[in-house]
Amino acid sequence: MSIYDSLLQIPLFTGLSIETFNEIIEKFKLDFLNYNKNDIIIKKGEECNETRFVISGSVKYELISNCIKFKLTETVSAPNDILPDYIVGNNQYPTNVYAAEDNTGIMIISKNDFLSIIQNYKTVLLNYLIFLSRKAQTPIETFDRVAADNFKARFAFWILYHTNYNSSEIALVGKYKDIYSFFGVQRTIFCNAIEEMQGLGILTADNKMIKILDRKMLSAYYRKQIE
């Protein structure tokens, strides 16, 4: 696969022609950096002044909140956007992002340049709006049902909301007690739900980690819970 083919498969650039992408390259500055495994790419709390894309290898997200004692991790493989929902506005990243393997290639565009690209290239704007809509498609009534006494739905919803639709190796890393305390349920309810999802092949679990095996299956499980 050529570099152009890889870049044009990035979700925000899907549908652009090589000619149009060449035009973007001529008008705007694109920087390319290379990282080795475990090198930090984005640090939690860092201001979003640049737009980043993984163009080779993969990156690992690590969501850590001050109010919880466990972390949510996932892997995003190239070619892909990195946290595009933080481009607009004066935002700080809530997530650490590391290189998941050696020779992970990252493309960087300044925030101002990317906003200009959105304004001048309708295809990129539409792709960005499609991305934003994925997190805005949950109807209010569905959220009400999730927020009610339905741990299975809330658990699935929380993971789906905080992870990318095309990510892999999703895991909750931490003690059972910290996880079920965060969701406000008793250990028995938590363990029964986890055991059910293990039986369905959605996840595996031990005392230190809950690993999602299939995000699409988790999504289908969530929809079934709110029917």
HUZI-V580937 format. One record per run of one state. SS is the DSSP state (alpha for helix, beta for strand, coil for the rest). FROM is the first residue (numbers start at 1). TO is the last residue. If there is no record, write none. Layout:
# HUZI-V580937
ss:SS from:FROM to:TO
ss:SS from:FROM to:TO
This chain:
# HUZI-V580937
ss:coil from:1 to:2
ss:alpha from:3 to:7
ss:coil from:8 to:10
ss:alpha from:11 to:13
ss:coil from:14 to:17
ss:alpha from:18 to:27
ss:coil from:28 to:30
ss:beta from:31 to:35
ss:coil from:36 to:39
ss:beta from:40 to:42
ss:coil from:43 to:46
ss:beta from:47 to:47
ss:coil from:48 to:49
ss:beta from:50 to:56
ss:coil from:57 to:57
ss:beta from:58 to:64
ss:coil from:65 to:70
ss:beta from:71 to:77
ss:coil from:78 to:79
ss:beta from:80 to:82
ss:coil from:83 to:83
ss:alpha from:84 to:86
ss:coil from:87 to:91
ss:beta from:92 to:92
ss:coil from:93 to:94
ss:beta from:95 to:99
ss:coil from:100 to:103
ss:beta from:104 to:110
ss:alpha from:111 to:120
ss:coil from:121 to:121
ss:alpha from:122 to:134
ss:coil from:135 to:139
ss:alpha from:140 to:147
ss:coil from:148 to:150
ss:alpha from:151 to:161
ss:coil from:162 to:167
ss:beta from:168 to:173
ss:coil from:174 to:175
ss:alpha from:176 to:182
ss:coil from:183 to:186
ss:alpha from:187 to:199
ss:coil from:200 to:202
ss:beta from:203 to:205
ss:coil from:206 to:208
ss:beta from:209 to:212
ss:coil from:213 to:214
ss:alpha from:215 to:225
ss:coil from:226 to:227
